[in-house]
């Protein structure tokens, strides 16, 4: 979200060729900004998909991690005497 605000707020208009606030936006400039924003979002989603595709986790590894976390939680909890 914050990256999107930075892009729309300052970097993207300059990259698209909009340099002066005194000059009105043209339809061509708006179209260029739209396609640049779509391209940046597509690149982000594509990169995230590649990272997830090659993320080295299996069900066995997830089960081992869950067991390790459960063991750590059991060790960290103090043994309380029963309440009468």
C-alpha positions as CSV (number, residue, x, y, z in Angstrom):
1,X,0.0,0.0,0.0
2,X,2.7,2.5,1.0
3,X,4.8,1.7,-2.1
4,X,1.7,2.4,-4.2
5,X,1.2,5.7,-2.6
6,X,4.9,6.6,-3.2
7,X,4.5,5.6,-6.9
8,X,1.3,7.5,-7.5
9,X,2.3,10.4,-5.3
10,X,5.6,11.4,-7.0
11,X,7.7,8.8,-8.8
12,X,5.2,7.5,-11.4
13,X,4.1,10.9,-12.7
14,X,7.6,12.0,-13.2
15,X,8.6,8.7,-14.8
16,X,5.6,9.1,-17.2
17,X,6.7,12.5,-18.2
18,X,4.5,14.8,-16.1
19,X,6.9,17.5,-14.8
20,X,4.9,20.6,-14.0
21,X,1.7,21.0,-12.0
22,X,0.8,24.0,-14.0
23,X,0.3,21.9,-17.2
24,X,-2.9,19.9,-17.3
25,X,-2.8,16.2,-17.7
26,X,-3.3,14.9,-21.2
27,X,-5.2,11.7,-22.1
28,X,-2.0,10.2,-23.5
29,X,-0.2,10.9,-20.2
30,X,-3.0,9.4,-18.1
31,X,-3.0,6.3,-20.3
32,X,0.8,6.0,-20.0
33,X,0.5,6.3,-16.2
34,X,-2.3,3.7,-16.1
35,X,-0.3,1.1,-18.1
36,X,2.8,1.8,-16.0
37,X,0.9,1.2,-12.8
38,X,-0.7,-2.0,-14.2
39,X,2.8,-3.2,-15.3
40,X,4.3,-2.5,-11.9
41,X,1.5,-4.4,-10.1
42,X,1.8,-7.3,-12.6
43,X,5.6,-7.5,-12.0
44,X,5.0,-7.6,-8.2
45,X,2.4,-10.3,-8.5
46,X,4.5,-12.3,-10.9
47,X,7.6,-12.0,-8.6
48,X,5.5,-13.2,-5.6
49,X,4.2,-16.1,-7.6
50,X,7.7,-17.2,-8.6
51,X,8.9,-16.9,-5.0
52,X,5.9,-19.0,-3.8
53,X,6.5,-21.6,-6.5
54,X,10.0,-22.2,-5.5
55,X,9.5,-21.9,-1.8
56,X,11.1,-25.1,-0.3
57,X,8.3,-26.4,2.0
58,X,6.6,-29.7,2.0
59,X,3.9,-31.2,4.2
60,X,6.6,-33.2,6.1
61,X,8.7,-30.0,6.7
62,X,5.6,-28.2,7.8
63,X,4.7,-31.0,10.3
64,X,8.2,-31.0,11.7
65,X,8.1,-27.2,12.2
66,X,4.7,-27.5,13.9
67,X,6.1,-30.3,16.2
68,X,9.2,-28.1,17.0
69,X,6.9,-25.1,17.8
70,X,4.7,-27.3,20.0
71,X,7.7,-28.7,21.9
72,X,9.1,-25.2,22.4
73,X,5.7,-24.0,23.7
74,X,5.5,-26.9,26.1
75,X,9.0,-26.3,27.5
76,X,8.3,-22.6,28.0
77,X,5.1,-23.0,30.0
78,X,5.7,-23.4,33.7
79,X,4.2,-26.4,35.5
80,X,1.4,-25.1,37.7
81,X,0.2,-27.1,40.7
82,X,-3.4,-28.1,40.7
83,X,-5.9,-25.7,42.2
84,X,-8.0,-27.2,45.1
